Amino acid sequence: MFLSRGISSAFAAIVLVMIASGTATAQGVTASADAAGDLPFKRSLGVKGIVSGSLEESARAAGVPVMTVAELLLALAEAIDIDRDIHDGDRFYVRYERTFSLDNTPVDGGRVLWAELQLAGKKSAIALHRFRPPSASRDSLWFADGQAAITPTLRLPLSGFVLSSGFGLRVDPLDQPPLVALGIGPPGGLLLGKGPARAALPPGLVSRPGGGGLSFTTATPSPTFTPAARGVMALHEGVDLVAPYGAPIFAAGDGIVKGAEPKGRYGNWIEIEHPGDLATVYGHLSSFAPGIGVGSPVSQGELIGHIGLTGRTTGPHVHFEVRFKGRPVNPMVYSALKRPQLRGSDLDRLRRLIAHNLAERERETGAASARL
């Protein structure tokens, strides 16, 4: 997904002089060259500038290649909202590497070596550095705290939520007092939206009084779902994520829809199969998104439905499960929903690389200033 805050050609940028073992000049930029002769060679170039209009347009105006800008934005999108968080006046620095032929013709789209984005009002810059841990087969971009700047295999399915019930043993929530206020979340409480109070069951389901709340029985010869006895602990195989009625629910990852139908206590239910023996389940939806059905391919972040009250529920939320090889795992801690994190000696190596990059920039800035 390519993110920007609009198009504007207004931009203020200063091109830094990059000095290394040798130099080569293209389009008025002096940069290091790491090879000679008739073979293609790489240049390391650095630019800094001030955002005007959007980071995308500002970086491109500074001379950063389109593909390198795209890589930068995708990496930064793991830490901030590109559309919302970047404003005019924010400052950036990008050092990138690009391969050239002997006649100064670029032969690739370039790649980010390291970059910084200083947002107004923030003490610390968001920094990215290209690094390869000893155990990895290739290098990639990492944040300065040691987190990988890559999208996890799976993501939580809501853009904003309050966790009302976690994974593990619990007493049936319908044995508890109705949900009135959670005590956490935005000031004034979470606005849950209007929505039907309790009656929005999926087609084919009817409700009747039950010993511990409600029990739902399908109108077809399907299994009958009855509440557990009061006070009995049972495994909650997912987590309950509270959001306003009708809020969008997104696919947690790329995959194929295995099921999308009314399913007893789950209400309107979706299951998606993902690569790597993973599956995700979404329950209590008010509706399915157009085109969502068995066999439909979905991409991570694609709309699949909306928050509802269907099935066995105390209020508007989505019941979200992650399964590995058919067994439920805790979505809040499972590795597939987290970015890799460097630790120990690997983190020390990254910190030494960061110190080297910053010192190199200081030397080059000093050399550039001496020429003025």
N, C-alpha and C positions, 0 to 999 in steps of 0.2 A: 504494500500500500504506500503510495507516494504522498507525502504530507507537505502542505505549504500554507502560508497565511495570505496568499494573494500574490499578485504580480506587480512589481515595481522596479523600474530601472534605476531609481535614485539610490546611490550607494557611495559610501566613503570607505576606501581600502588603501592600505599601505603595503606595497610589495617589499618583502624583506630580501636582502641579498644573502644567498645561501652559498657558503664557501666550504669546500672539502678538499680532497687531494687534487682534483682537477676541476676545470670549469668549462661549461658550454652554454651558449646563449641562444634562446628561442623566444620570440615575441617580447623582447625587452626584459626578460627575467633571467637573472644569473642563478645557476643552480649547480649542484654537484653532479659529476658524471663518474660512474663507477666502472666504466670499461672504455676501451679505445679500439681503433682499427676499423675493420669493415663490418664487425658484428653489431647487432642492435645493442644499445646500452640503456641503462636506467638513470634517471635523474630524480633526485630528491628535492622537492620544491616546497617552500612554505609561504603562506600568506596570512595576514591578519586583517581584520576589518570590523566595521560597525554595521549591524543589521539595519537595513532600511527597506521596508516592505515585507520581506520574508528572508529567512536564512537561506533558502534555496536560491533565490535570485541574487542575493548579496554575495554568496560564495561563488556562484557562477560568474558574476561580474568581476570578482577578484581573480578569475582565471582557473578556478578549480574545475576539472572536467566533469561533465554531466554524470557519468557513472560513479565517480568518486563522491560527488555530492549526494547521490542516491544512497550510497553505502553509509555515508555519514548520518543522513537523516534517519535511516532505518535503525542504526545503532542508537542514536540519541532517543528515538521513540521508545526504547526500553526503559528510559529513566524519566522522561517528561512527556507532556502533551505538546507536540510540535505546533499545533494550531493555536493553543491557548496560552502556553507559557513563554513563548518567545515574542519579544516586542522590539520596536524600533529603539535603537540605542544600545541594545545588548552587543557584547563584543565577542569575537570568535578568532581562533587561530587554527589553521589547518596545515599540517605537513603531509604531503602525499608523494607517492612514487609513481613514475610513469616511464614506460619504455619507448625509446625513440630509435629510428633508423639513422644511418649516417648523415642523411640529408635533412635531419631535424623533423622528420615526419613522425607523429605519434603512431605507435603500432598497437596500443591497447588503451583501455579506458581509465587506467590509473587505479590506485587504491590508497586508502587512508593509512598513514603510518602512525600518526597520533594527532589529536585535536583537543581543543578546549573551547568551552562555551561559558562565558561569564554573564549570567542573568542579572539584571538590575535588582539591587536590594538583597542579593545573596552573597554571603561571605566567601564561599568557595565556588570555584568553577567546576563544571561538569567536564571530566577529562576522560579521554579514550586513548588507549595505547595498544599497538599491535604487538602480540606476545605469543610465543609458543612454549607451553609447559613441556618439560622433558618427556612426559608420558603421552603427549599429543602428536598426531601425525602431521599436523599443519598449524600455522599460526592463525590467530583471529583477534578481534578487538575485545579489550577488557576495560572495565571501569577501574578507576584508581583504587577502589576498595577491594578489588579482587573478584568482583562479579563479572561473569561473561556477558557481553553485550549482544546476546542472541535471544531469540524468542524461545521460551520453553516449549516442549512437545505439546503440553496442554496448558490451558489457562482457565481460571475461574470464569463462569459463563455470564457474569454480570459486571457492568462497569462501575457499579456502586451498590453496596449492600450492608446490612447488619447481620452478623452471624447470630442466629437465635438458638440453634441447637447443633452441637458438635457430633463427631463420629464416636461411636462406642455405646456402651450400655447406658440405658436411660429408662425412666418410667414413661409410659405412654403419655404424650403431652395433652391428650384429650381428657386425662384424669386430673389435669392441672387447671387452675383458674384461667379464664380467657386472656389472651394477649391484649394488654391495654397500653403499656409503655415498657420499653426495653431498658431505659435508663442509660443508654449509650447511643452514639450516633450524632446527627446534627442537632444544634440547639433547637429546643422546642419539640424534639422527638422526630421520628421518621414519618413523613406523610405517606400513608399507605394507600391513598386513593379511594375512590368511592367503591366501585365493584359490588357484586352481590354479597350479602352478608354470609350466607351459608349454602345457598341453593344451587350454585353453579356446578352441578355434577355433570360428568361427560355423558353423552348419549348412551342409553342402555343401563344406567345406574339409577337406583332409587335409594332414598335414605329413610331410616326409621329409628326410633329411639333404641339405644343399646345400653348395656349395663355400665360401660365405661365411657360413654360419649355417643358415638354413632357407629352403626354397622352398615355396610353397603353390600347389596346383593345384585348381581347382574341379572338382566331379564332373559339372558340366554343360558344354556347349560354350562356355565363357567363356575369356577370355585367361588364359594361364599367367603367373604372377608369379615371376620368378627373381631371386636376389640379384645385386647388382652385383659385379664383380670386386673382390677385396680391394684396399683402398687407393685406390679410384677415388672422386673427389669428385663429388657429385651435389647438386642443389638440394633442400634441405629446405623445402617450400612452406608450412610452418606452424611451430608451436612445440610442444614436448612438456612438458606440465604434470603433474608427478608428485603423486599423492595416494593415500591408502589405498585398497586394493581395495574396491570397492563404494561409494565416496564419491559423492555426488550430482553430476550434471552439469546445468547450467542453460542455457537458451537465451540466447545473447548479446544478442539483441534481438528485437523484434516481427517476425513474418514468417510464412511458410508453409513447411511441410516439403516439400522437393522429393524427398527420398529417405530411406529408413530400412531398411537391409537389410545382410546380409553382403556385403562388397565387397573380396575378395582381401586384399591386404596391409594394408588399413585395418581388417580384422576387421569387427565390427559398426559400422556407419557411418551417420551422419546428415548430411544437407545441408539447410540452411534458407536460403530466399531472403528478403531484406530489401528495404525500399524504398531507392531511390537506387542501383540497380545493384550492391548489396552481397549477398554470400552468405557463410555460415560453414559449416565442415565440422568434424565431430567423429569421431575414429576410436578403435578398440580398446575399445569399450564392452563391458561384461559383459552388459548387458541394456538394453532400451528401456523407457521409462516407459509405463504404460498410456495408450492413446489416441494414441500417437505413430505416425503413418503418413503416407504420401504424401497431401498435400492438407490435413493438419491445421494449423489456425492455432495459433501459439504466441505467448506474450507474453514480454517480457524478464524473466528470472529464473524462468521456469517450468521445472520438472523435466522433462528429456527422456531421461535415462538414468543409468547408473552406471559408474564407473571399472572397467576390466577389463584383460584380457591377450589379447584376441582379435587375430588377424592377426599381422603381423610386428612383434614387440615384444620388448624386453628386460626389461620389468617393468611393473607397473600404472601407467598414466598415460592421459591423453587427448591425442591429437594434434589440435591446434586450428588451423584455417586461416581466414583472412579473404581473400575474393576481391572485387576491384572490377572490374566489367565482364569477369569471367571470368579475370582475372589475379591471381595470389597477391601479397599485400602483407604486410609484417611486422606482426603483430598487436600487438607490444609498443610500436610507435611510431606506428601509423597514426592519423590524426586522428579517425576515427569513434569510437575507443575513449578519447579524451581530452576533458576539459572545455575549453571555450575559456579562454584565458589572456590577460589584458590585459598590454600591454607599452608602454614608451615614454610618449608623451604621454597615452594613455588611462589608464595606471596612475597617472600623476601627477594626473589629474583625479579619479580615484577616491580617492586619498589626501587631496586637498583636501576632497572631500565628507565623508570620514570625520572629518577634523579639525573641519569645520563642525558635524557632528552631535554630536560629543562636547562641543564648546564650548557648543552650545545646551542640551544636557542639564545641564551644569554651571551655566549661568545659571538654568535653571528650578528645579534642585534648591536653589540658593541663595535664589531667590525664595520657594519653598515653605517653606524653613526659617525665613525671616524672618517668616512669618505665624504660626508656632507660638508 
